[in-house]
Amino acid sequence: MNNFSEKLSFIWSVTDQLVADAGLQQAAKVNDKGNFALPFREALDDALVTRHERHGEFINRLFQDEALGAFFRGWMLDEVYGRLREAGASGPEE
């Protein structure tokens, strides 16, 4: 995966998959962001692993580069939790 638009497409497809996940939708309704992070992390890792064959180089970098991985996970957490909360999940505030 060398092309910037391909990486963006990959990131948005993972984001969309996580936002569509019924378990994460429910978790966003009943948890603040800190508690939501637990099921989110597992779902994110699963989504990355399922895409490894096609995007292995980028995914390996996320898992091997601690700073990049932490940044990516933090950004994805903010994005997914924010989108789910905006979509109507009501519950504990951050």
N, C-alpha and C positions, 0 to 999 in steps of 0.2 A: 504494500500500500504506500505509494509514493506521492500521490497527488492530493493536494490540499482539499479539493472538493470531495474526493472519495473519503477522506478521513471525516470531513464534516457530515457526509451522508451516513457514514457508519455511526457516528456519535448520535445523530438525530434518530436513527433507527433504534438504537439501544434505548434512548430516552423515551421514544414513543412506546416501545414494548413495555417499559417499566410503568409508564403512566397508565397503560391499558391493563395492567396486572390487577385482578380483583383483590388479591390479598394485600397488595400495597395500597390500593384505594381504601380498603377497610382500615388498615394500619394508620393511614394519614388521618382518618376520621377520629380515631380514639387516642392518638399519641401526639405528644409534642415532637419537635424535630429530633431531639436527642434520643428519644425512645424509638422513633421511626427509623433511625439510622441502623438499628439492629437487623430488622427484616430486609431493609433496603440493601444493605451490604451483601447479604446472601443472594438476593435476587440479581444484583448487579454482577456479582462474580459468575453466577450461572449464565447470565446473558452474554458475558464476555467469553466464557468457555465454549458456549455453543457456536460462537463466531470465530473461534480460533483458527480453524482450517483456512479460512479466507483472509483473515486479518491478523495472523499470528505474530508478525514482526511488531506491529503496533501494540498488540495486547501483551506480548512478552515484555515490551518496554515499560508498560504500565505496572506490571507486577515486579519488575526488576529495579526500576528507578523509584526509590522510596518517595522522593519529593514530587516527582511527576504523578505517581500513583495517588498520593495524598491530595494533590491539587485536583486531579481528575475526579476522584471520589467525592471530594468536598463540593466541587462545582455540580456534579451530577446529583448529589443529595439536595442541594439548594434548588436546582432546576426541577427535579421530579417532585419533591415535597411542595414547592411553590405552585406548580401546575395542578397538583392534586387538590391543594387547599383552595385554589382559585376555582376549581371545577365544582366546588360545593361541599367539600368535606368540612364539617364543622366539628370542633372539639377543642382540646387544649391548645392554647397559644404557645408559641416558642418560648 
